[in-house]
Amino acid sequence: MNINNIIIRKENKEDYYNTEHMTMRAFWNLHGPGCNEHLLVNKLRGAKEYLPELSRVAELDGKIVGAIFYSKAKVVDGDKENEVLTFGPLAVEPTCFGRGIGALLLEETIPLAKEAGYKGIVICGEPDYYPKHGFVTCDHFDIHHPAFGNSEAFMAFPLNEGFEEIHGLFYEAPIFEECDDEKEVEEFTKNFPYYKPLKLSCQWLHVEKLGRISEVSKNSYKIKFFEKEIPAKLKGSFYEQDAENLPVVGDYVTFLLNKQGESTILSVCERKSFLQRPDQAKTGVMQYMTANVDYLFIVTSLNEDYNYNRIARYVSIALQGKTTPVVILTKSDLSTNPGRFVREVEDISDKVRVHAISAIYGIGLDELNEYMIPGTTICLMGSSGAGKSTLINSIIGEEVMKTSEIREDDDKGRHTTTYRKLIDLPNGVTIIDTPGMREVGMANAQDGIDETFSDIVELESRCKFSNCRHDTEPGCAIKAALSSGELSLERYELYKNLGRENTYNYAMKKEISKWAKAYKKFDKRNSLE
């Protein structure tokens, strides 16, 4: 972007929607979930205190990329009242951040305000930004904010003689207090493209930005920042942390935006959910897959790919990771009795949802509409050739994912997705596609296993002895349920096998983690020597 191509001009009515949309993007999730500054801009234009003759927008290639809005304010000292200026919001299109647009708006409008005869400007703004443009804290002028007194964010800029004589409490136009109704903000926000409101402990954000990891490849990352994908690297302190604390696809992260090269990831925000599994070599090393997933679509086709055992493993991983498991039985047109498979999968857990579909013929796709809610993240997992890419193309309505043919000799597919990838849909839904996995191990998933087989856990609680091994002990509820047919032997054996595998792999994981930490300490000590 060439800053010389930016035009600073007055706003006209045709700009209103675009200016409000840009303002919404500029403040979205910075100070809390969503923002209300776009509503403020809309209401401010009708306020008697608004000064359109001083306010300006920045335009680049026909697009609004910045705006500053001036209005009259006052400083009150007893019965004495002095008029001053304030501006707000000063907004810059977030994908153009750091290009000097805000500075151009200030450089254009401050001389206009001075020429108009106003004595000074008082604002609440970013303390790391405005001092570079001549603003100083209001305690230098004995001007105080009625709510929080004085702070680094409460600043002033003298314009003409007499500002030093102004003292007292600062009051903005009443309209600034009239944009806090959450329902009104929510309704007004529906006029614009959907962005997910987030409540995170990192807010308020100042210099750092908030984005979402869309791709991970070894030590390089891509961050989804609005419509852009930004290359990024980790801050050095990350390499002293455990692997599970490193960013994965779906993580929200704070980062320093670098316009010229790789941006720097500063922190991983708290996770709503976290999906993990041991690697396929069963070494105990964990593979951390995705975060902040609402639904795990477990995709399996109704051909030779169908495997009850593997589906149960996926369900346990989903429940362990605080995600809702949804089994999608694809290629239902290949089955003469898809309902039988639906009922069989439903028996895995009362917490699993099941849908039999055919993406090619459009069968059952309408059942998935209940998950297509703006702000929802859906992760797809399953074997290669199970139909994940075809399903994504059907959901989106266009071919964005490559698909491959099934090998005729074994009904298995070739890998078409080779890495995890985050895709934002126009309707506000996010899809995370993952590489095909034929083996699904268990480790650090006991809670998920127990939740999947909650009926067996409940039966165990009825045993006469708390340490019952379900062998020869009297009063064993498990043996009674097996004898009566309430519990099938196959289901019970699967529960035991998954539990044993989980215990073994988790113990191995802890041992590897212990040795890795010891090696880090040894390596750090030697490097200091």
C-alpha positions in Angstrom: 0.0 0.0 0.0 1.4 3.4 -1.1 0.5 6.0 1.6 0.7 8.7 -1.1 -2.4 7.2 -2.7 -4.5 7.8 0.4 -7.1 10.6 0.0 -8.3 12.4 3.2 -11.7 14.0 2.7 -15.1 14.7 4.2 -17.5 11.9 4.7 -20.6 11.8 2.5 -23.9 9.8 2.9 -22.7 7.2 0.4 -19.8 6.4 2.8 -21.9 5.8 5.9 -22.2 2.0 5.7 -18.6 1.5 4.7 -17.3 3.8 7.4 -19.3 2.0 10.1 -18.2 -1.4 8.8 -14.6 -0.3 8.9 -15.0 1.1 12.4 -16.6 -2.1 13.6 -13.6 -4.1 12.2 -11.1 -1.7 13.8 -12.5 -2.2 17.3 -13.8 -5.8 17.1 -12.9 -7.8 20.2 -10.2 -5.3 21.3 -11.7 -4.3 24.6 -14.3 -7.0 25.1 -16.7 -9.2 23.0 -17.4 -7.4 19.8 -17.6 -3.6 20.0 -20.1 -0.8 19.9 -18.1 1.9 18.2 -19.8 1.4 14.8 -23.2 2.1 16.5 -21.6 5.2 18.1 -20.6 6.5 14.7 -24.1 6.0 13.4 -25.7 7.9 16.3 -23.0 10.6 16.5 -23.8 11.9 13.1 -27.3 13.0 14.4 -26.0 14.6 17.7 -26.0 18.4 18.0 -22.4 18.2 19.3 -21.1 16.4 16.2 -18.7 18.5 14.0 -18.8 17.2 10.4 -16.7 20.2 9.2 -13.7 18.8 11.2 -14.3 15.1 10.8 -12.6 13.2 7.9 -12.3 9.8 6.3 -9.3 8.2 4.6 -9.9 6.5 1.2 -7.6 4.2 -0.6 -8.5 2.8 -4.1 -12.1 3.7 -3.5 -12.2 1.9 -0.1 -12.7 3.6 3.3 -9.6 2.7 5.4 -9.8 5.2 8.2 -12.0 7.9 9.9 -11.9 10.4 12.7 -15.0 12.0 14.2 -14.9 15.3 16.1 -17.5 16.5 18.5 -17.9 19.3 21.1 -17.3 18.4 24.8 -17.0 20.5 28.0 -14.9 20.9 31.1 -16.9 21.9 34.2 -15.5 23.6 37.3 -18.3 24.4 39.7 -20.7 26.7 37.8 -18.0 27.5 35.2 -18.2 25.6 31.9 -15.6 25.6 29.1 -16.1 24.2 25.6 -13.4 21.9 24.3 -13.0 19.4 21.5 -12.9 15.7 21.6 -12.6 13.1 18.9 -13.6 9.5 18.8 -13.6 7.1 17.5 -10.4 7.4 15.4 -10.5 4.2 13.5 -8.2 2.5 11.0 -8.9 -0.6 8.9 -7.1 -3.3 10.9 -5.5 -5.0 7.9 -3.9 -1.6 7.1 -2.7 -1.1 10.7 0.7 0.6 11.1 0.7 2.3 7.7 0.4 5.9 9.0 -3.3 6.3 8.2 -4.2 7.5 11.7 -1.3 10.0 11.6 -2.6 11.4 8.3 -6.0 11.9 9.8 -4.6 13.8 12.8 -2.2 15.9 10.6 -5.2 16.9 8.5 -7.7 17.7 11.2 -5.7 19.2 14.1 -4.8 22.3 12.1 -8.5 22.6 11.1 -9.5 22.5 14.7 -6.9 25.1 15.6 -8.0 27.4 12.8 -11.6 27.0 13.9 -10.6 28.7 17.2 -11.1 25.8 19.7 -8.8 26.0 22.7 -7.9 22.3 23.0 -8.7 18.6 22.5 -9.4 16.2 25.3 -9.6 12.4 24.6 -9.5 9.0 26.1 -7.2 7.0 23.8 -4.2 4.6 23.4 -1.4 5.8 25.7 1.2 4.2 23.5 0.0 6.1 20.4 -1.1 9.6 21.0 1.9 11.0 22.9 3.8 10.5 19.6 1.5 13.2 18.2 1.9 15.7 20.9 -0.8 14.6 23.4 0.0 14.8 27.1 -1.8 13.4 30.1 -4.6 15.7 31.5 -3.1 15.9 35.0 -0.7 18.5 33.4 -3.8 20.8 33.0 -5.8 19.9 36.1 -8.5 18.3 34.0 -10.0 15.1 35.4 -12.3 12.4 34.1 -15.5 12.0 36.3 -15.3 8.2 36.2 -11.6 7.4 36.7 -9.9 10.7 37.5 -6.6 10.6 35.6 -4.8 7.9 33.8 -2.2 7.5 31.0 -5.1 7.0 28.6 -6.7 10.4 29.5 -4.9 13.0 27.4 -5.1 16.5 26.0 -3.7 18.6 23.1 -3.6 22.4 23.5 -4.6 24.2 20.3 -4.9 27.9 21.2 -4.2 30.3 24.0 -6.4 30.0 27.1 -6.4 26.2 27.3 -4.1 26.3 30.3 -6.8 28.2 32.2 -9.4 25.4 31.7 -9.7 23.1 34.8 -12.3 20.7 36.1 -14.2 17.6 35.1 -14.4 16.5 31.5 -17.8 15.5 29.9 -18.3 14.2 26.4 -21.6 14.5 24.5 -24.5 12.5 26.0 -24.5 10.3 22.9 -21.3 8.6 24.1 -23.3 7.1 27.0 -26.2 5.9 24.8 -24.5 3.0 22.9 -24.2 0.4 25.7 -27.5 -1.4 25.2 -26.4 -4.9 24.2 -29.6 -5.8 22.4 -29.4 -2.5 20.4 -25.8 -3.2 19.5 -26.5 -6.8 18.5 -29.4 -5.8 16.3 -27.4 -3.0 14.6 -24.5 -5.4 14.1 -26.7 -7.7 12.0 -26.4 -5.1 9.2 -22.7 -6.2 8.6 -20.8 -9.3 7.8 -20.5 -11.7 10.7 -17.5 -11.7 13.1 -17.5 -13.8 16.2 -17.5 -11.9 19.5 -14.9 -13.3 21.9 -14.5 -12.8 25.6 -10.8 -13.4 26.5 -8.6 -12.6 29.5 -6.1 -10.8 27.1 -8.5 -7.9 26.5 -7.8 -4.9 26.6 -5.6 -5.2 23.5 -3.4 -2.2 22.6 -0.4 -2.7 20.2 -1.0 -6.5 19.8 -3.7 -7.9 17.5 -6.0 -10.9 17.9 -6.2 -13.6 15.3 -6.7 -17.4 14.8 -4.2 -20.0 13.8 -5.3 -21.3 10.4 -2.3 -23.5 9.5 0.7 -25.1 11.2 3.8 -26.4 9.4 6.7 -27.4 11.6 7.8 -24.1 13.2 5.9 -21.8 10.9 2.3 -20.6 11.3 -0.4 -18.8 9.5 -2.8 -16.5 11.4 -6.3 -15.7 10.0 -6.7 -12.0 10.5 -10.1 -11.0 9.1 -9.8 -12.1 5.4 -6.0 -12.3 5.4 -3.7 -15.1 6.2 -0.5 -13.8 7.8 2.8 -15.7 8.1 4.0 -15.8 11.7 6.6 -17.3 14.1 6.6 -17.9 17.8 8.0 -15.6 20.4 11.2 -17.1 21.8 9.7 -17.9 25.3 7.4 -20.5 23.7 10.3 -22.9 23.2 10.6 -23.2 27.0 7.1 -24.4 27.3 5.5 -27.9 27.0 4.4 -28.9 23.5 0.7 -28.8 24.5 1.0 -25.1 25.1 2.2 -24.3 21.5 -0.4 -23.0 19.1 -2.5 -25.4 17.1 -5.1 -24.9 14.3 -8.1 -23.2 15.8 -6.3 -21.4 18.6 -6.9 -17.7 19.2 -3.6 -15.9 19.6 -2.3 -12.4 20.3 0.4 -11.3 17.9 2.5 -8.3 16.8 1.7 -7.5 13.2 4.7 -7.2 10.9 3.8 -5.6 7.5 7.1 -6.7 5.9 7.6 -10.3 7.0 6.6 -12.8 9.7 4.5 -11.5 12.5 5.3 -12.7 16.1 2.9 -14.8 18.1 2.9 -13.5 21.7 0.4 -15.7 23.5 -2.2 -18.5 23.1 -5.6 -17.5 24.5 -7.5 -19.8 26.8 -9.0 -22.7 25.0 -12.7 -23.8 25.0 -11.8 -27.3 23.8 -8.6 -29.1 22.8 -8.3 -32.3 20.7 -5.3 -34.6 21.1 -4.2 -38.2 20.5 -1.0 -40.2 20.7 0.9 -40.5 17.4 0.3 -43.5 15.2 3.6 -45.1 16.1 2.3 -45.5 19.7 5.4 -44.0 21.3 3.4 -42.1 23.9 4.3 -38.8 22.2 1.1 -36.8 21.9 -0.2 -35.2 18.7 -2.0 -31.9 19.6 -4.5 -31.4 16.8 -7.1 -28.6 17.1 -8.5 -26.2 19.6 -11.8 -24.3 20.1 -13.9 -26.8 18.2 -17.7 -26.9 18.9 -18.4 -30.1 17.0 -16.2 -32.9 15.9 -17.6 -34.4 12.7 -16.4 -38.0 12.7 -16.6 -38.9 9.0 -16.8 -42.5 8.0 -18.2 -44.0 4.8 -20.6 -46.9 4.7 -18.2 -49.2 2.8 -15.1 -51.1 4.0 -14.0 -47.9 5.9 -16.8 -48.3 8.5 -15.2 -49.4 11.8 -17.2 -49.4 15.1 -14.1 -49.6 17.2 -12.5 -46.6 15.5 -15.6 -44.5 15.8 -15.7 -45.2 19.6 -12.1 -44.0 19.8 -13.0 -40.7 18.0 -16.0 -40.2 20.3 -13.8 -40.6 23.4 -11.2 -38.1 21.9 -14.1 -35.6 21.3 -15.6 -35.9 24.8 -12.1 -35.8 26.4 -11.5 -32.6 24.5 -14.8 -31.0 25.6 -16.2 -31.2 22.1 -19.6 -32.6 20.9 -19.1 -35.7 18.7 -21.2 -35.9 15.6 -20.8 -39.1 13.5 -21.4 -38.5 9.7 -22.0 -41.8 7.9 -21.2 -40.8 4.3 -22.0 -42.6 1.1 -25.3 -43.9 2.5 -26.4 -44.6 -1.1 -23.9 -47.6 -1.0 -25.7 -49.2 1.9 -29.0 -51.2 1.7 -29.7 -50.5 5.4 -28.0 -47.3 6.6 -30.5 -47.1 9.6 -28.8 -50.2 11.1 -25.5 -48.4 11.2 -27.1 -45.3 12.6 -28.6 -47.3 15.5 -25.3 -49.1 16.1 -23.3 -45.9 16.4 -26.0 -44.3 18.6 -25.4 -47.2 21.0 -21.7 -46.1 21.5 -22.8 -43.2 23.7 -25.8 -41.2 24.6 -23.8 -38.1 23.9 -23.1 -38.8 20.2 -25.2 -37.6 17.4 -25.4 -39.5 14.1 -26.4 -38.6 10.5 -26.4 -40.9 7.4 -25.8 -38.8 4.3 -24.9 -39.0 0.6 -23.1 -35.8 -0.5 -23.3 -36.8 -4.1 -27.1 -37.3 -4.1 -27.8 -34.7 -1.4 -29.4 -37.2 1.0 -29.4 -36.1 4.6 -27.4 -32.9 4.1 -30.3 -30.8 5.4 -29.9 -32.5 8.7 -26.6 -30.7 9.1 -28.2 -27.3 9.0 -28.6 -27.3 12.8 -24.8 -27.1 13.1 -24.4 -24.2 10.6 -24.8 -21.5 13.1 -22.6 -18.3 12.8 -19.6 -18.5 15.1 -19.6 -22.3 15.2 -16.4 -24.2 14.5 -16.6 -27.7 13.1 -13.6 -30.0 12.8 -13.7 -33.0 10.4 -11.8 -36.2 11.1 -11.8 -39.6 9.5 -9.9 -41.9 7.2 -8.7 -41.0 3.8 -11.4 -41.5 1.3 -14.2 -41.2 3.9 -15.6 -38.3 2.1 -14.5 -35.3 4.2 -13.5 -33.1 1.2 -16.7 -34.0 -0.7 -18.7 -33.1 2.4 -16.9 -29.8 2.8 -17.6 -29.0 -0.9 -21.3 -29.8 -0.4 -21.5 -27.7 2.7 -19.8 -24.7 1.1 -21.7 -25.2 -2.2 -18.6 -25.1 -4.4 -15.5 -27.2 -5.0 -12.9 -25.7 -2.6 -11.3 -29.0 -1.5 -9.7 -31.5 -3.9 -11.2 -35.0 -3.8 -9.7 -38.3 -4.8 -11.0 -41.6 -6.1 -11.3 -44.7 -3.9 -8.9 -47.6 -4.7 -11.0 -50.4 -6.1 -9.0 -53.2 -4.4 -9.7 -52.2 -0.7 -12.2 -49.3 -0.7 -9.6 -47.1 0.8 -8.7 -43.6 -0.2 -5.6 -41.7 -1.0 -4.6 -38.7 1.1 -6.1 -35.5 -0.3 -5.7 -33.3 2.8 -2.1 -33.4 4.0 -2.3 -30.8 6.8 -4.9 -29.2 9.1 -6.5 -26.2 7.5 -9.0 -23.7 8.8 -11.7 -22.4 6.4 -14.1 -19.5 7.2 -17.4 -19.8 5.4 -19.4 -16.8 4.3 -22.2 -17.7 6.7 -19.9 -17.3 9.8 -19.2 -21.0 10.2 -15.6 -22.2 10.5 -14.5 -25.6 9.1 -11.2 -27.3 10.2 -10.2 -30.1 7.8 -7.6 -32.6 8.9 -5.5 -35.3 7.2 -7.0 -38.8 7.1 -6.3 -41.0 10.1 -6.8 -44.8 9.8 -5.4 -45.5 13.3 -6.7 -43.6 16.4 -4.8 -44.3 19.6 -5.8 -43.5 23.2 -3.7 -41.5 25.7 -4.6 -38.9 28.3 -8.3 -39.6 27.5 -9.7 -41.5 30.5 -12.4 -38.9 31.1 -13.5 -39.1 27.5 -13.5 -42.9 27.6 -15.6 -42.9 30.9 -18.0 -40.4 29.3 -18.3 -42.5 26.2 -19.0 -45.6 28.2 -20.9 -43.8 31.0 -23.4 -46.7 31.2 -20.5 -49.1 32.2 -19.1 -46.6 34.6 -22.5 -46.3 36.2 -22.7 -50.1 36.4 -19.3 -50.3 38.1 -20.5 -47.8 40.8 -23.2 -50.4 41.7 -20.7 -53.2 42.5 -20.7 -54.3 46.1 -17.0 -53.7 46.4 -15.4 -50.4 45.3 -12.3 -52.2 44.1 -14.3 -54.9 42.3 -12.3 -56.5 39.4 -15.5 -57.9 37.8 -14.1 -61.4 38.1 -15.1 -63.7 41.0 -16.3 -61.0 43.5 -19.9 -61.4 44.7 -22.4 -58.6 44.1 -20.7 -57.5 40.8 -23.0 -55.3 38.7 -20.9 -55.8 35.6 -21.2 -59.6 35.7 -24.9 -59.3 36.3 -25.4 -56.9 33.4 -23.4 -59.2 31.1 -25.5 -62.2 32.2 -28.8 -60.5 31.7 -27.8 -59.1 28.3 -28.1 -55.5 29.6 -24.4 -55.1 28.6 -22.9 -56.8 25.6 -19.6 -58.5 26.0 -18.2 -56.8 22.9 -19.0 -53.3 24.3 -17.4 -54.2 27.7 -14.3 -55.6 26.0 -13.9 -52.5 23.9 -14.2 -50.3 27.1 -11.5 -52.4 28.8 -9.2 -52.4 25.8 -9.4 -48.6 25.4 -8.7 -48.1 29.1 -5.7 -50.4 29.0 -4.3 -48.7 25.9 -4.9 -45.2 27.4 -3.1 -46.2 30.7 -0.1 -47.5 28.9 0.3 -44.6 26.4 -0.4 -42.0 29.1 2.4 -43.5 31.3 4.7 -43.5 28.4 3.8 -39.9 27.6 4.6 -38.8 31.2 7.9 -40.7 31.0 8.9 -39.0 27.8 7.8 -35.6 29.1 10.0 -36.2 32.2 13.0 -37.0 30.1 12.4 -34.1 27.7 12.3 -31.6 30.7 15.5 -33.2 32.1 17.2 -32.8 28.7 16.1 -29.2 28.4 17.7 -28.4 31.8 20.9 -30.3 30.9 21.1 -28.5 27.5 20.5 -25.1 29.1 23.0 -25.7 31.8 25.7 -26.8 29.3 25.0 -23.8 27.0 25.6 -21.5 30.0 28.9 -23.2 30.7 
